[in-house]
Amino acid sequence: MPKTLRCAAAFAILVLVRTATGFAQQSSNPVAESAPQLIIGSGDLIEVTVFGEADLSGRFRVDEKGDISVPLIGRVHAAGKTAEETATALNRRYVESEILNSGNTYVTVFIAEYATQGIVVNGEVKSPGLYPALGVRMLNDVITVAGGVTPNASSKVIITRKADPGNPITVEYVPELLAPVIPRVQIFPGDTITVPLAGSVYVLGSVSKAGAYILEGRHALTVEKAMALAGGTTRGANTSHAHIVRTLEDGNKEDYIFNVNLILKGKAPDLALKDGDILFVPTSNLKLGVMQAINSAIGIGSSVVTYRSAY
């Protein structure tokens, strides 16, 4: 094969490999997206760059009327426009004033600071509130600034874009697991991050680690798994009369009695637990009524340790 053909073939193979690699990288990041068109507001800091004209370039604060004051042409309205629209308006004014030549684009605009369009973080974070959107902010950065998620947080985070409020984005976010799940999602000014309350199951009574166990959503929690997480039963446990207390939609409670040992030995079907269920293992000499004991263990104002399994 002639040398030129060999070079052309090698180049074609290289292009195909790079294209395939780029496609694979793009496909592996389903939450990657382009930045929305952000609108300038009063109080924002605008960085104007005029090519070849350093004296016309600089940073300008948008006043309460939505205007910026730039060299030689004075006040220009910027509020309600995008950075690109503001750059076009500035370029046109400079050309009309015969300061710049027509037919060329000289001006670029960058929104350096958003004074009024912060990022709202609410739900199961330690310090919910409004946080400034300065520079490039990623999901994990914003949640960290908000103090991180609480032990009762769901493994899913909801992101509502200001530019598209009707289509919220739901992503997995579980930073404390042995293999942390932290998606690289950029957060923009005006966005809202909501960390929902996770479902939980209470394992109480004669178990080694009584407390609330978080339902991750990705993994079903059954009686067998719940008992394993709770470290099994303690001495004197009445395993043949364990209870699952479930609150029904109408507010009434359903009490299901079962034998824990039969499930653990595979002699009875395992039972799936639902959000809000109470798995209670009584002691053999329990004198109190079951519901009284449950209410005492998980009554209002009592301290219940919350656990999250490290899948």
N, C-alpha and C positions, 0 to 999 in steps of 0.2 A: 504494500500500500504506500503511495507517495507520502512524503513527510507532511505536506499541507493537509491531506485528507486525514492522516493520523491525528494531527493537532485539532482539526475540526471535530473529529469524533470524540476526542478526549474532552474538548470544551463542552460538547453537547451532553456527555455523561455527567460532567461536573454540574452543569445547569440543572439537569434532572435530579441529581442527588440533593442539591441545595433547595430545589423547589419542594421535593418530597419531605426534606427535613423541616423546612419552614411550615409546611402544611401540618405535619405531625405536631410541631410546637404550638401552632395556633389551635389545633383541635383539642389539645390537652388543657386548655384554659378556657372553659366555657363561659366564664363570667367576664372575660376581657371585653371592653367596649370603648367606643370613642367618646371623647368628652362632649357633654351637651353644650348647646349654645347658651352661655351664661349672660345675664342681663346686668348692665351697670346700674348702680343705685347711688343715691346721695351718701356721701361719706367714704365711698370707695377711693382707693388710691390708684391712679392710672399712670402707667409708664409709657411715654410717647417717644418713639425713636424716628428721627428724620434722617434718611440716608445722606451722608455727606454734610450734614448741617448740625454740628454738635450744639450750637447756640440755640437751636430750636427744639432740641431734645430735652427730656427731663421727666420728673414725676410731678403729677398734678392731682390735688385732692378735689373730688366732686363736691360742690357746695350744696346748700340746702335747696337751691333752685334746680339742681341737676346739671349745673354748668361747670366747665373747667376754663381757666384763664391761661392761654398759651401765648408765647412770644409773638409779637407783631400783628396777630389777628384778633387778639382779645378773647372774648367769651365764646365758647362753643358748647352747645347742649349735648350732653353725653348720657344722661339718665334714660333708661328705657331702651338703650341700644346695646348691641353686642360690641365686642372689641373691634371686630372687623368693620362693622358699620360706622363706628366712631373714626377709625382710621381712614375710611373712604371720605367721610365728611371733612376731616381735617385736610386731607390731600386736596379735595376740591376747593376749600377755602383758600389754601395757599396758592393754588393755581389761579383762582379768580383774582387774588390780590397781586398777581404777577410776581410772587416771591419764588415760586417754583415753576418750572417749565411744564407745559401741558403735554399729555400723551404718555407720561411716565408715572409710576407709583413710587412714592418716596416714603410714605408714612406707615409705620406699624404701631399697633397699640397692644399692650399687655396689661391685664388687670392684676396689679401687684398685691392688692389687699382688699378683701371684702369686709366692709365695716358693718353691714346690716344683714348679710346673708350668711348666718352661721350654720352650724350643723347641730341638729337636735338629736340627742341621745336619750332614750327613755326605756322604761321597762326594768328588767333585772340586771342593772348595773349599780355599782356602789354610790356613784355621784351623778345621777341623771341631770340633764340641763342642756343649755345652749353653749356650744363651744365654737371658737373662732375658726374660720377656714382659711388659714394662711399657708400658702405654698401647696405642695402636693400632699394630700392626706389619704392614707390607706385605712381600710376598715380596722385593722388591728391597732393602728396608732390612735385612732379616735376612741375606741373602746378602752384602751389602756389609759388615756388621759381621763376618761370618765371613771377611773378606779378599777376597771375590770368587771367581769360578770360576777354575780352572786352565786352561792352554792345552789340556789334554786333555779338558775337560768336554764332555759332550753338549749339544746344543741343546735338549734336553728336561729338565724338572725334575719330579720326582715329589713330590707333597704328600700325606702320610698324616695324615688328621684323627684326633685322639684319640677324638672322638665317633663316628667311622665308619671304623675301621681296615680294614674289609674292602673298601672302595671307594676306593682311592687315586686322586688326580687328577693327570693329566699335562698340563703346559702348556709352551708354547714359551718359552724364555728365552735370548736371545742379545744381551747388552747391548753387545758390542764391534763389531757390524756397522755399516756405513755408515748403515743405517736400523735402529736398535736395536729389538729385540723384547723389551719389558718389560711383561708383563701386570700389571694392578693386582689382585692377589689378597691378601686379608687373611689373615694367619697368626695362629692362636689358641694360647693356652697348651696345652702337651701335644702340639702338632703336630710332625711330623717332615718335614724337607725333605731329599730325597736328590738329589744331582746325579750322575748316572751317568757312567761313563767312555765317551767317544765312541769309535766305531769309527775306525780310522785305516789309511792306506795309506802304505807307505814307498817313496819314489822315490829311487833311489840310483845311483851310478856316474857316467857322463859326462853329467851334467846341470848346469845353471847353479845351481840351488838344491836341492841334495839335502836330504831331510828327511822328516818325517812329516806327512802332510796329513790333516786331520780330515774324516771323512765326516759331513756335516751331517744326513743322514737324509732331508731334503726334496729333495735333489738327488743323482741318481746320478753317481758319479765314474767316468769312462771313461779309457781310455789317452790319448785325445786331450786331454781336459781336464786330466789329470794332467801331461802334458807341457807344456801351456800354463802351468799353475801353477808348474812347475819351471823355467820360462824356456827350455825347449828344450834341445837337446843341445850339448855343447861340441865343440871341434875334436878330431878323432880318434875320435869315437864310432862304434862298430860298430852302426849302426841296423838292420842286416839280421838281427842275431842278439840282439835284446832278449829279456829273460826276465820272465815273471811266475811267481814262486814262491809257491805257495799251500799252506797247511797244511790237510790234510783232517781230517775228524772223528775218524779213527782215529789221528791224530798223524803220519801219513806226509806227505811233502812231494811236491807235484806241480810239475814244471818245464815251463812252456809257452813255447816259443820262437816269436817272431813278428817281423815286419818293421815297425818304427815308421813309416818313410817311406811305406809303402803305405797305412797307416791315415791318416796326416796328409794324403795326396794324395787320399783317398777311393777308393782302388783296392782296399781290403780292409775288411771290416766292423770297426767299432770294438768294443773289448772292455770290458765292465763289470768294474770292480774290486770286490773284497769286503774286508770288515774283516780286517786282518792280512796282506793281500797285499803282496808286495815286487816292485816294478817296477824292474828292474835293466838299465841300458844299459852294456854293457862298452866298453872301448876296443879299437881294432883290433889292437893289439899286446899284448893281455892275455896274460900268461904263466901266471897262476895259474888254477886251476880256478874256475868260476863260483861254486859254493857256498862255496868258501874265501873268495872276494872278498866275497860277501854277508855271511858270518859275521863277517868282519873289520870291515865297515862298520857292522853293526848288532849287534855282540856285546854281551854283558852288560857294563855299565860304560861303554860308549861313549856319547858325547854326540850326540844326534840332535835337530836343531832341529825344533820343531813349528810348523806353519803352519795357519791357519784362513782359508779363502777368504771374502772379503767380498761375498756375494751381495746 
